Amino acid sequence: MDDTPAPDTAPKLSPPRTEPPVRAADTAVPPVLSRPPVHCRCGYDRTGLHDDAMCPECGLLDLKPPAMHRRFFLAWKREPTKVGKAAFILAVCTLAAAALTTVLTIVIAVMIFSGPRRSTMGLAFIFPFFAWVYVVLPLALPTLICSIIGACNKSTLAAASLAIALIAPVLPVIAFFVSLMFI
């Protein structure tokens, strides 16, 4: 009997891959709808064109900036931190409270100016003052803090919130002093 081992008749396998196999989903072009539509100044929708490609309609590379509400929407979607989003929500609440206080101040001024003159009607201006001190200013302070923290991270949404937070508390004060001119 022969003591030599039998030759290996099993098929030889290739060495294992070190990288994962490429799937069709990995090589697919990302959907065009994932980014916002960009328009040229002539109105041509540039969806599907490369960013550096000239407009086929007018032959220029002159992009139209998005509308204001669209800018805030895009900034909201691109905001990476919760502080920036919280700052914007607080800024909108501060602006709404300041607008209501301003309207209240103007309504009271119109009532005083157009109504009969009474000696106690000037006391009605205490209500907008208290609304400003107890509603607008307490909202403005955390808004400023969150906006400054977010603006340090170079957040466009927090920068817009900072601008709103600086302007909103001033509006009722201006309305108050302007309405005093008419009394």
GISUL-V104756 format. One record per helix or strand of 2 or more residues. SS is the DSSP state (a for helix, b for strand). FROM is the first residue (numbers start at 1). LEN is the number of residues. If there is no record, write none. Layout:
BEGIN
SS|FROM|LEN / SS|FROM|LEN
END
This chain:
BEGIN
a|24|4 / a|32|3 / b|39|2 / a|68|11 / a|82|33 / a|121|32 / a|156|26
END
